Amino acid sequence: MKNRKTYSEFKRSRDTKNLKTPRQSVLDIYIQMIIDESLFKRKKELLETKVNEAIDTKNEGLFMEASTEYRKLYSKTL
């Protein structure tokens, strides 16, 4: 009987800081995902503009460079 703890003793003995840590890390992961997605979309837009500009000006070198970067960008996401 002496080894049993009361409810209040049990509650005090629990480490509540450890319970908050996973929530913070999930939030951090979620924020990082939003940032990564925003950067991906912006880079995609810039490369699409670069490819279209190369097509409009018939600049084969710029087209090859931009389309290669565009393919690399998409190959990283798969």
Beta strands, then each sheet from edge to edge (+ up, - down):
end
